[in-house]
């Protein structure tokens, strides 16, 4: 960890020296030689940090030295940030006053630099071993994370749990039936519970299934809210425990439910009773499945059946290790050579699945016998600090990480246990701490993605949620891994629970910590101690702040990352936010009462990420947004914004801009042509207000057809007629994956929708294009998988024009939804020659087509249709109704048919 901080300081120091040469910024007499001396000290310190990090585990004096070193490094980073900002302001002054002479900026040697050298000199007392003879970039051997579908040795455990959940092991009777799985950390309790929770028999048996990660401390209000959100499949806006409890009783009344309470620690019977009494209104046969490490918890909860989860056998342990460590190495000539060593390593894991997976993933990329023996014979196995069996495996894997990735992992201790970690946000937080360095070929975001995938492949992350392309977008950390991250960041990362009773201890903590998540429990929050967080670099206060604490922001002048998202009480930010000159990440998403941002936010020269998604009361952005020259991500998806300041068109570093709004308010706000300079935009873009385009030549300046990095594009035309020319000029790049056309007002489609210009398009939405009398020839789109057509009032007939001229029509289409076509009467497929039509169609949705007389026989009978939904279409309902419909026989082979919301 210290290695990364020292490297950041070195990089910044070099950058500032280069800037002062180019920008005529002077250093005070003697400072330049002092800086060179400091750089030499930094290099010498970095050479011994690997040895120091290893020795700190058992040598408290080394740990103390590293803590002091990190404190000084943090202070030096702050100073260097201030120097860079001063240079930037000097540059801006020169631009604005080009005709006048520049005022020179002079820097003196600050005290943190001097103190750092003093602390660094103590390294000679420890006789550290230097491990870095020369500085060279470390090549990452990357590999993808693997999901091991088979759970070794748990078949009988799974059967026993299922039997008790499904009532095969007991007579049903009234009262709560609680099944508890107990075992040490890393044994696989959560994995077993998830297997049971997702089992097809369990899904069919229970009316409701709810999963809640409880963890420590046990907060009845938080758990109850999580239950409500799971039952209602949406956010819970209740803020009173009694109201939430009543909502649960109403939702589960008379229903057979399964509630999983994962990772329970509390032995407080009164807290448990607050939840238990809420769950008694369910039907007979309901179950609560609990996972815990403590038998005392099992007894306190009044468990009906306790299942002790034991260690894997030697044979099972070796089989699991072999599957992971030799993954993609079948028939590998070295397999026999390393097999015996691997078995000995697996035996050292003492039957703990998480330890086995961790070391299996570590050795998956190690090919030499020496590397495997180094793991087997490591002194880490002998450390007294790690008597809980799992940590030696994690420590071995952690030591093998490059220092930059070690730092990125340890930062994750800032998240509360059981948090869902969004990959994109985590990478932005890493960026805010300067942990990611662009190497000229890769942007910081791509470096962060590489680091994330590296950690995922090493079992530091788990429970992956992936997008349609197989990329991990969300994950979690095992609680043992989280404990390990917290061990690595003692006195640095904290989850701070805020209430009146903890004020004194908070004051002490806040003076020390650098990264914090604020969690407000049910008791009345006391934010007075916020003022003492003066050294804080990260503050994550999602759902934890109100307007009373915002006045303290001016004191948190070291902040790099600030998350105030989902705080309904925040109506405005104080102008003091402009003092947070180090701030790089500001998340205000879903602050639905936020009305405006202060102009001072435009003074945050370092800001990289600004998230205002879901700020539904925010109508405009500060006028001087163009000053935020380092802004890379402006997440502004909110329907309330009326326009964008003109200066946004100059932010050439922008990679994310969710919504670009074409304004009708003249030169002060963006026009469509202002997109031309935003050459780094990628991912997702929605262009609104295209009905405001006055100059027919302006849309061509946007050059959408050259934007190779756009994947998702939505164009909103405001129902205005005469916009075909605008649409023609907005032809997207052929690489586009998803397209939405909204409120298109002309009768004719743009020509690029009629040909092969959308060769990579997978998803297409056509929304409320009411004047178009026919559909474009979409059948010739070669990779289209999902097509959604909504509210096209002008379409009365769908025929061969929809299919196009390709030999195979809709060759990849899996899902087709036609909704709200209120004038549609006929949909026909008349084919003289035999063509393959929709050979992959899986799901057809027909809703709100009251005049439609029938569906094409070809679609119903000559496609592999698995699911058919019909609603709001009385003629179709009559024709395809079960038993009595005249054309029911045409759909009888379809496994899942839903007509008017009544599932067959």
C-alpha positions, 0 to 999 in steps of 0.5 A: 500500500505504501509503495503505491502512495510513494509512487504517486508522490514520485510521479506528481513531483516529476510532473510539477517540476516539468510544469514549472519548467514549461510554464515559467513557474519558479521554485524558491532558492535551493528548493530544486536541489531539495526536490531532487534529493527528495526524489532520491529518498523516495526511490530508496524508500520504495526499494525496501517497501516490499520487505517492509510490507511483509515484515509488518505482519509480525513486527509492530515497529515496522507497522508503526514506521509504515503508518507514519510513512503513509501519513507523510505521503498523504500530506505530500500528495495534498501539497503537490495537488495544490501546486498543480492547481496553482500552476493551472490557475497561472495558465488560465490567468495567462490565457485571459490576460494574454496582453499583460505580463504573467505573474510568476508563481513561486514554491517553497519547500513545505514541511511535509516534505521535510518530515517525510525525509526524517521518517524515511531516514529511520529505514536504516534501523530495520535493515530492510532487504532491497527488492527493486534493483531497477524500475520497470513496468510489471507485465500483468499475466491476465486471465478471466475469472472462472465460475466453478459450477460444481460445488464439491462435496456438498450434495448430501448437505444440499439434500438435507437443507432442501428436505427441511425447506420443502417439508419432507423432514417434518410435519407442518405446523403453525409457528416459524420454522427456522433452518440454520446452517452453521460453520466457520468462515470460508466453509461455504455456508452462503454458497449452500444457501444460494444453491437451495434458494435458487433450486427449481423445487424451491422456486415452485414451492414458495410464493415469495423468496427473499434474500437479505444479507444481515451481517454485523451489527444487526439492525432491525430497521435495515433488515426490515426495509431490505425485506420490503424492497425484495417483496415489492421489487423496488425501493422502500420509502418508509422511514419508521420501523413500525410502518415497515413492519406493518408493510411486511405483514401485509405483503406476506399475509397468507403466503408461503415465504422463504426468507434467507438471513445470510451472515447473522452475528447478533446474540441479542434476543430483543433485536431478533424479536423485533424481526421475528414478530413481523414474520408470523403472518405468513402461511403454514410451510413458510421457512427462514434459512439462516447462515451463521458462524456461531452456535449461540446465534442458532440457539438464540433464534429458536432454530428448528433444525441446525445443520453443521457444515463441515470441512471438505475431505482431502479427496474433495479438497484436492479435486476442487484445487485441481479443477481450478489450478489446472483450468484450461491446462488439460493434457498439459505436460507439466500437470503430472509434475505439479500434481503432487505439490498441488495436493500438498498445497490443497491439504494445507487449506484444511478443507476450506473451499474459499482458501482452496479457490484462492490458491487455485486461482493464484497458481492457475497462472504459475507454470514453474515448479519453483513458483508452486514450491514457493507457495507450499513452503512459504513462512506465511503458513506459520504466522500466529496472526492467522489462526483462522485458516483462511488468511494464509491463502489470502495473504499469499495471493495478496503478496503476489499482486503488483503493488498498484493492484494491492492498493486497489484491493485494500481500498475496498475495505471502505465498503460495508460488508455484503455491499454490491460493488459496481465495477464502473463506480469502483474504477472511478473511485480508484481514479479519484485516489490516483491509483490508476496511471495511464500508460499512454496506450491505455486510458485510466479506465481501461487500466482500472478494468484490467486491475478489477479483472485481475482481482476477480480472477484471484477470488478477491471478488465473487458473486458476479453479475454480468452483462450480455457480453459476459463482462462483470458489472457488479460483484461482492466480497466474501466477508472473510476477504473483507475482514482481510482488507480491513486488516490491511488498512487498519487506521485508514479505512473505516465503516463509521456508524453515526449516532449520539452515543458514539460521538466520543469514539468518533472524534478519535477515529475521524482524526486518523482515517483517510477513507470512510463510509458513513452509516446512520442507524435508527437512532438520531444522527449526530454529525458534529464530529464530521468537522474532525475528518480533516484528513479524509480522502474518501467519504461515502455517505449514501442515504446518510446525510441531510442538509445540517451536515453540508455546512461541514463540507468546507472543513473536509479540504482533503477530499478526493471522493464524495458520495452523497447519493440518495439523500432526499433532504439535500436541496442545495449544495453550499458554495463552500464545496468550491474549497474542495480543490482536491475533489475528483469524484462527486456523486449526487445521484438520486438526490431528488430534492436537489434544486441547483448546484453552486457556481463554485463547483466549477472551481474544482479543477481536478473533478473527473466524475460528476453524477447527477443521475435521477436529480429530478428537481435539478433544471440547469447546470452552473454556467461555467462548466467549461472550466472543468477541463479534467471532467471525464464522466458527466452522468446526467440522466435526468428528465428535468434538465432543460439544457446544457451550458455551452462550455460543455462542448469544450470538455474534450476529456469527456468519456461519459455524457448520458444526455446531450440536450439541444437547446432553444435558448441561443448561444448560452447553451449547447447546440447539436454541433457542439458534439463535434469536439467531444471526440472521447465520448463512448458507451451510451448517449441520448440526444434530446431536443432534436426538434429544436435544430434550426440549421439543417447543416448543424447536425452533420457537425456532430459526426455521429457516423465517425463515433466508433466507441458509441454502443448505445444511442437514443435520438429524440425528435419531439414529434416534429414534422420535417426532421428527416434531414436531421435524422439523415445527418445523424447516421450512427457508426456501423459498430452501434449495438443498441439504437432507440428512435423516439417521437420521430415525426416524419412519414419516411424513415432515414435512408440509413435505416433502410439498408445495411448501415447497422451491421452490428445492431443487436437491440432496436427500440422504435417509440411513438413514431406516430406518423410513419405508415409502415415499418422499415425493412428491419429483417435484413439486420444481420445480428438484431436480437431484440426489437421493441415497437411501441405506439406507432399509430400510423401503422395499419398493416405489416407485410413483406416491407418489414422483412427486407430482401435478405435470404434469411430474415431476422437471422438472430432475432430472439425477442419481438415486442409490438405494443400500442399499435392501436390501428394495426389490423393485419400482420401477414407473411406471404412468401412465394419462395422459401426463406428462413424467417426468424429462426431464433425467435424465442419470445413474442409480445403482443400488447395493446393492438385492439384491431389486430385480427391475427398473428402470422402462422409462420411466426407461430408455427415455424419458429422455435417460439417458447413464450407468447404474451398477449394483452390488450388485444381482444380479437387475439384473445378470443382466437387463441383462448385456451380450449375454446379459441378457434386458433388455439391449436396453432399455439398449443406447442408453445411451452409458456402462453400468457393471455390477458395476464392470466398464465396458462 
